[in-house]
Amino acid sequence: MKNFVNINELQNETSRIIQGLNDGEDFVLLRYSKPVGVLVSYEAYNKLICCEDVHVEECKSCIKDFKKELHK
């Protein structure tokens, strides 16, 4: 489930939101009811960053294979 939090809530309930991040919750930050960012725990952030390199290499491999198939 996504937790939505607006700018006012972020300012007024920072401690609760930080505790939620510590508990593994993620938050979608809203400004004027439009999503402007995402707050995730540091652990979740590190997982995303570490996986990025793996997926980039996978994508390069898939594109290479796809190009080979096109030229057959």
C-alpha positions in Angstrom: 0.0 0.0 0.0 1.3 3.5 -0.9 1.3 6.1 1.8 0.6 9.6 0.4 1.9 12.6 2.3 1.5 16.2 1.4 4.0 19.0 2.1 2.1 20.2 5.2 2.1 16.7 6.7 5.8 16.3 6.0 6.5 19.5 7.9 4.2 18.8 10.8 4.7 15.0 11.1 8.4 14.5 10.2 9.0 12.3 13.2 6.1 9.9 12.3 7.3 9.8 8.7 10.9 9.1 9.6 9.7 6.3 11.9 7.6 4.9 9.0 10.7 4.9 6.9 12.6 3.0 9.6 9.8 0.5 9.7 10.1 -0.1 5.9 7.2 2.1 4.7 7.5 4.2 1.5 5.8 7.5 1.0 4.7 9.4 -2.1 5.2 13.1 -1.6 2.4 15.3 -2.9 2.4 19.0 -3.7 -1.0 20.4 -4.6 -2.3 16.8 -4.9 0.3 15.9 -7.5 3.1 13.4 -6.9 6.5 15.2 -6.8 8.7 12.6 -5.1 9.1 9.4 -3.3 10.5 8.8 0.2 12.0 5.4 0.7 14.2 4.0 3.5 17.9 4.1 3.0 18.0 0.3 2.8 15.4 0.3 -0.1 17.4 3.1 -1.8 20.6 1.0 -1.6 18.8 -2.0 -3.1 17.6 0.1 -6.0 21.1 1.6 -6.6 22.8 -1.8 -6.4 20.4 -3.4 -8.8 20.6 -0.6 -11.3 24.0 -1.8 -12.7 22.8 -5.3 -13.1 19.7 -4.3 -15.0 21.6 -1.9 -17.2 23.9 -4.8 -18.3 20.8 -7.1 -18.8 19.2 -4.4 -21.0 22.4 -4.0 -23.1 22.5 -7.8 -23.6 18.8 -7.9 -24.6 19.2 -5.1 -27.1 22.3 -6.8 -28.6 20.3 -10.1 -28.9 17.4 -8.3 -30.4 19.6 -6.6 -33.0 21.1 -9.9 -34.0 17.5 -11.3 -34.6 16.6 -8.3 -36.7 19.6 -8.8 -39.0 18.8 -12.5 -39.7 
